[in-house]
Amino acid sequence: MTSDFATLTSLRGLRRAPELSVAERSMLRQELQAAMAPCAWFTIGVMAPSAGVALETLRQSEAALDWPALEAQGPVPQELEAGTTVFLKGNQRNGGYLIRSEAGLGEGVLITGHQSADPQQEDTWGPLPLDLFAAP
């Protein structure tokens, strides 16, 4: 089932990323890349059903957006390996990411663009589908 959510603005306030058609995903990626263009660096938040899914989503995002790979800022706690819902927080400025257990989350990706020279360009986009940047 697809949704009527095909723009970045329509995603604001959702707890969970909607399922999108192929055409909606393509349009959303284009809109996101245009919105991100003026920003100097980014943070990414991934709300996922497991640490593995969160990390896979991070790596797909890095590859699609041509970002350098972030490094873990500590080990993934063992209890997160068993499929616990998690929040991954990645930060390009410090080059790292952390994963923590988080109950009651939605599901999706949040990307925040930062631009200290022009703070009006800064924004947070999402929740985007976890597989928005997966290879077709």
N, C-alpha and C positions, 0 to 999 in steps of 0.2 A: 504494500500500500504506500502510495506517495502522498505528499502533503502539498499545501498551498504555500509553504515557506520556501521562497526561492531568493530572498534578498537578505543581506546582513541585518537590516533594520528589523525585519520580521522575526529574527531569531532572538532579539533582546527579550530578556525576562523569562525565557523558557528554562525549565529545569533539565530537559532532556532534548538532545538534538533530534530533529525529525528525520524520518526516512525520506530520501529524495530520489527522484528519477535521475537517469543519466543526464538528461538535458538540464535539470535544475542544479545538479552537482557541478556541471561544467560552467554554468552561469555564475554560481556562487563562488567557485574558484577564481574566475576572472574578476568578479567584483572585489573579492578579498585581496587579490594581488594589487589591484589599483589602489585600494584603501591603504595597503601596507607600504606602498612605494615611497611616500615622504618620510617614513620612519627610519631612524638610525639603528635601532636594535629592538629585540622582542623578548617577551616572556611568554611561556606557554603553560597552560594548565590542562591536564588530561584527567577527566573523571571516567574511570573504567572499571569493569567487573573483576579485573585481576591485574597484578603487576606486569605479567607478560603482555597483556593487551595494551596496557599503558605505554610500555617501552616500545612495542612494535609501532604504535601510533606515533610516538615521538620520532622514531627513525624514519617512518614514511614521510612525516612532515618535513624533517630536515632535508631529506633527499629531494622532495618536490619543490621546496622553497629555496634550495641551494644554500642551506645554512650549514655552518660547521657543526660536527657532531658534539653534543654536550657529554660531559663525563659525570659519572655517578659521584655524588658527594657523600659517600658512605655506602655500606652494603645494604641491599634490600633485606629488611628483617625477614627471618624465616617464616613467620606467621603469614606474611603476604604472599608467599609462594603457593599457598593452598587455594587461591581463588577468592581471597578477601577483596571487597570493593576498595579501591584506592584512589588517591589523588596524587598525580605526578606534577611537580612544579619545576619547570626548566627556566633558566635565566641566561641569556646570551652574554650579559655583561660580566657575570662571574664564570661563565663557561660550564656550569654544572646543573644537575638536576637532583631532586630528592623525591622519594616515594614514601607515602605514609598511608596507613589504614584510615579510612574515612567512611563512617556509616551514614546512610541517608542521603547520599549524593545522587544527582541525576547521572546522565551519561553524555559525554561529548568533549569537545576541545574548545578551550578559550584561548585566544591569542590576543595579547596586548602589545600595541606598537608604542614605542617611546621615541620622543624627539625633543630633547631639552632646548634646542635652538628655536623651536616653534611648538610649544605645548598644545596648541589648538589642533595639531595633527595627530595627537595621541588619542587612542581609543582602545576599547576592548571589543572583540568580535566573537560571537558564538552564542550558544553552544553549536559548534560545527560537528557533523557526523564523524565518528571515530575513523571511518574508512574514507573520508573525503579525499585524502591524498594517496590512497592505495592504487597500485598499478591496475589498469583496467584488465 
